[in-house]
Amino acid sequence: MSDAKDFAFTLTGLRIPYFPGCTLKTTAQNFESSAVAAARALGIELVELPRWNCCGTVFSLAADDLIHHVASIRNLIRVQEMNRQGLVDGENRMVTLCSMCYNTMKRANLRVRQNAEDIKKINDLMYREEDYQGNVRVIHFLELLREIGMGKVKRAVKKDLAGLKVAPYYGCMILRPKEASIDDPEAPTVLGEVLRALGTDVVVTPYNKVCCGSYQTVHDKDAVAGLAYDILGHARKSGAEAIATTCPLCAFNLDNRQKEVAEKHPDFEHMPVFYITQLMALAFGVDQGVLRFDQNYVDPVPLLKKHSLLDK
């Protein structure tokens, strides 16, 4: 049975505005390179915004902190320009990969779209830019995958990942608050759907949406190590061999902080942490150079070789 909404033909050559964010240009280059390659295998070209700037990082909850949202809105103006110039698909939407960037820009966009005074103030402040019309949609890469249909994802697979036991990890930013959530905040399934389309054995644990500690990692490594121990430990006890996520901060806390976890818990077994796009690119049979496993703290190569998933 085909997907209810099958884009097998209409998505060929699709060009969609793409916001990378700061981390994907530095410590998460493995996320970006694998995502761009995986998207291309699906007939999607992620067209990077020209002159993009940092999203502002973390949505400000203060009612009088409008200036904090200027950075996000300026990026949405870039999307307007790209659509007007015919450089992209014309649907006035922007896709993000980083969960933090998604949450920040999605919520900033919602605020100004719901408040005419806010959008006027921001437009007046950025008087050298064209006015933001409030008509851009901010979507996450996982939403785009669900839109095109998991059937298309499955048909792109050239190397089935059968036997690889992976626990999907969502974290907070693509699930909370409810108005910004891309899935059911209490029982999300989209990561699992992608993993199943790739052929993996999906291991769901109740810790798949527990906060990783976020920015506490800067000044309280022990607290983050404790959370990582619980999240990774429950995944291991449930039968997982690895974790897949879409958040660079979650990836850092669950991957790099395994050093601190092992120091505190001698019985701890290290576990590879993948970006979902690394597994997609691997399954799609693209050049394995884009996987950039050199940026993963826990080397996933031995696990993948165990399952005969890497080229000799």
C-alpha positions in Angstrom: 0.0 0.0 0.0 1.4 3.4 -0.9 1.7 6.3 1.5 -1.4 8.5 1.8 0.7 11.4 0.5 3.4 10.1 -1.8 5.7 12.7 -3.3 7.9 10.2 -5.3 7.6 12.4 -8.4 6.8 15.8 -7.2 9.8 16.0 -4.9 12.3 15.3 -7.6 14.5 18.3 -7.7 12.8 20.0 -4.8 14.8 23.0 -3.5 13.9 24.1 0.0 15.4 26.9 2.1 17.6 25.5 4.8 19.0 27.1 8.0 22.1 25.3 9.3 22.9 27.3 12.5 26.2 27.8 14.1 27.0 24.3 15.5 26.5 22.5 12.2 29.3 24.6 10.8 31.7 23.7 13.7 31.4 20.7 16.1 28.4 19.1 14.3 29.7 19.1 10.7 28.9 15.3 10.7 25.2 16.3 11.1 25.1 18.7 8.2 27.2 16.7 5.7 25.2 13.6 6.3 21.8 15.4 6.2 22.6 17.2 2.9 23.7 13.9 1.3 20.7 12.0 2.7 18.3 14.7 1.5 19.8 14.6 -2.0 19.2 10.9 -2.1 15.5 11.6 -1.5 15.4 14.2 -4.3 15.6 17.2 -1.9 18.2 20.0 -2.2 18.7 21.9 1.1 19.5 25.4 -0.1 21.4 27.2 2.5 20.1 30.7 3.4 22.4 33.5 2.2 23.6 35.8 4.9 22.1 33.8 7.7 22.9 34.7 11.3 22.7 32.9 14.6 19.0 32.1 15.6 19.6 33.8 19.0 19.8 30.4 20.8 17.0 29.7 23.3 13.6 31.4 23.0 13.2 34.3 25.5 10.1 34.0 27.7 10.2 37.6 28.8 7.3 39.6 27.3 9.4 42.8 27.1 12.5 41.0 25.5 11.4 41.6 21.8 15.0 42.3 20.8 15.9 38.7 21.5 13.7 37.6 18.5 15.2 39.9 15.9 17.9 37.4 14.9 15.3 34.7 14.1 13.0 37.0 12.2 15.9 38.3 10.1 16.6 34.8 8.9 12.9 34.4 7.9 13.3 37.5 5.8 16.0 35.7 3.9 13.5 33.0 3.2 11.0 35.5 1.8 13.8 36.8 -0.5 14.7 33.4 -1.8 11.0 32.6 -2.6 10.5 35.9 -4.4 13.6 35.4 -6.5 12.5 31.9 -7.5 15.5 30.2 -5.9 13.4 27.6 -4.0 10.1 25.7 -4.1 8.0 28.8 -3.5 6.1 27.4 -0.5 7.5 30.0 2.0 8.9 27.4 4.4 12.3 26.9 5.9 13.7 23.6 7.2 16.1 23.3 10.2 18.2 20.4 11.4 19.2 21.6 14.9 16.5 21.0 17.5 17.5 24.2 19.4 17.4 26.4 16.2 14.1 24.9 15.3 12.5 25.6 18.7 13.9 29.2 18.9 12.8 30.2 15.4 9.5 28.4 15.4 8.5 30.1 18.7 9.8 33.5 17.6 7.8 33.2 14.4 4.6 32.2 16.3 5.0 35.2 18.6 5.2 37.8 15.8 2.5 36.1 13.7 0.1 36.4 16.6 1.1 40.0 17.6 0.8 42.7 15.0 2.5 45.2 17.3 5.6 43.0 17.8 6.1 42.4 14.1 5.8 46.1 13.4 8.4 47.0 16.0 10.8 44.4 14.6 10.3 45.6 11.0 10.8 49.2 12.1 14.0 48.3 13.9 15.3 46.5 10.8 14.5 49.4 8.5 17.2 48.4 6.0 15.6 45.0 5.5 12.4 44.3 3.7 9.4 43.9 6.0 8.7 40.4 7.3 5.2 39.5 6.3 4.8 36.7 8.8 4.1 34.1 6.1 7.1 31.7 6.5 6.6 28.3 8.1 9.5 26.9 10.2 9.7 23.1 9.9 12.0 20.5 11.2 13.7 18.0 8.9 11.8 15.2 10.6 8.5 16.9 9.6 9.7 17.0 6.0 10.5 13.3 6.1 7.0 12.5 7.5 5.5 14.8 4.8 7.1 13.0 1.9 6.3 9.6 3.4 8.3 6.9 5.1 7.6 4.8 2.0 9.9 7.1 0.0 12.6 6.9 2.7 12.4 3.1 2.6 12.6 3.0 -1.2 15.9 5.0 -1.0 17.5 2.4 1.2 20.4 0.5 -0.5 21.9 -1.0 2.6 19.4 -2.3 5.0 20.4 -1.6 8.6 18.7 -4.8 9.9 20.0 -6.1 13.2 21.3 -2.7 14.4 19.4 -2.0 17.6 18.9 1.8 18.0 17.0 3.8 20.6 15.4 7.1 19.3 16.1 10.0 21.6 14.0 13.2 21.2 15.1 15.4 24.0 13.1 18.6 24.7 13.2 21.1 21.9 11.3 19.3 19.2 8.6 18.3 21.6 8.0 21.2 24.0 6.1 23.4 24.4 3.1 21.8 22.7 2.6 24.6 20.2 6.1 24.0 18.8 6.0 20.2 19.0 6.5 18.2 15.8 4.9 15.1 17.3 2.9 13.9 20.3 4.9 15.4 23.2 4.1 12.4 25.4 4.4 9.6 22.9 6.5 10.7 19.9 7.0 8.2 17.1 8.6 10.0 14.1 12.2 9.1 14.9 11.2 5.5 15.3 9.3 5.7 12.0 12.5 6.8 10.2 14.6 4.2 11.9 12.2 1.5 10.9 12.2 2.7 7.3 16.0 2.2 7.4 15.6 -1.3 8.6 16.9 -0.9 12.2 15.5 -2.7 15.2 13.9 0.2 17.1 14.2 0.2 20.9 11.8 2.6 22.7 12.5 3.5 26.3 10.7 5.9 28.7 13.8 8.0 28.8 13.6 9.0 25.1 12.3 12.4 26.0 14.0 13.1 29.3 16.1 16.3 29.3 19.8 15.6 28.7 20.8 18.6 31.0 21.0 21.1 28.2 23.4 24.1 29.0 24.0 22.8 32.5 26.9 21.0 30.7 28.8 24.3 30.8 29.0 24.6 34.6 27.7 21.3 36.0 29.2 18.4 34.2 28.3 16.0 37.1 24.6 16.8 36.8 24.7 16.1 33.0 26.8 13.0 33.5 24.1 11.7 35.9 21.4 12.3 33.3 23.4 10.8 30.6 24.0 7.7 32.7 20.3 7.2 33.2 19.4 7.8 29.6 22.1 5.6 28.1 21.8 3.0 30.9 18.1 2.5 30.3 18.7 2.3 26.5 21.3 -0.4 27.1 19.0 -2.3 29.5 16.3 -2.2 27.0 18.5 -3.8 24.4 19.8 -0.8 22.4 23.3 -0.7 21.0 23.2 2.9 20.0 21.1 6.1 20.2 19.9 8.4 17.4 19.1 12.0 17.9 18.7 15.3 16.0 20.0 17.8 18.6 23.7 18.8 18.6 23.5 19.7 22.3 21.8 16.4 23.2 24.4 14.6 21.1 27.2 16.4 23.0 25.8 15.6 26.4 25.0 11.9 25.6 28.2 11.3 23.6 31.1 13.5 24.8 30.0 13.4 28.4 30.4 9.6 28.4 33.9 10.4 29.5 32.6 11.8 32.8 30.0 9.0 33.1 32.7 6.3 32.9 34.8 8.1 35.5 31.9 8.1 37.9 30.5 4.6 37.0 33.3 2.0 36.3 30.7 -0.5 35.2 29.4 1.8 32.4 29.5 0.6 28.8 30.1 3.2 26.2 27.4 3.6 23.6 27.6 5.2 20.1 25.4 8.2 19.6 24.4 8.9 16.0 22.6 11.7 14.3 19.6 10.2 12.5 21.0 11.6 9.2 24.2 9.6 9.6 22.2 6.4 9.7 20.1 7.7 6.8 23.1 8.4 4.7 24.7 5.1 5.6 21.5 3.2 4.6 21.1 5.2 1.4 24.6 4.1 0.3 26.1 7.6 -0.2 29.9 8.2 0.0 30.8 7.2 3.5 33.1 10.2 3.8 30.0 12.4 4.6 29.3 10.4 7.7 32.2 12.1 9.5 32.5 9.6 12.3 35.7 11.4 13.3 33.4 13.9 15.1 31.6 11.3 17.1 33.2 11.0 20.6 32.3 7.3 20.9 33.6 5.6 17.8 30.6 3.9 16.1 32.8 2.0 13.5 33.3 -1.2 15.6 29.5 -1.5 16.0 28.8 -0.9 12.4 31.5 -3.4 11.3 30.1 -6.0 13.7 26.9 -5.7 11.6 28.8 -5.6 8.3 27.4 -2.1 7.6 30.6 -0.4 6.6 32.7 -0.9 3.4 35.8 -2.8 4.0 
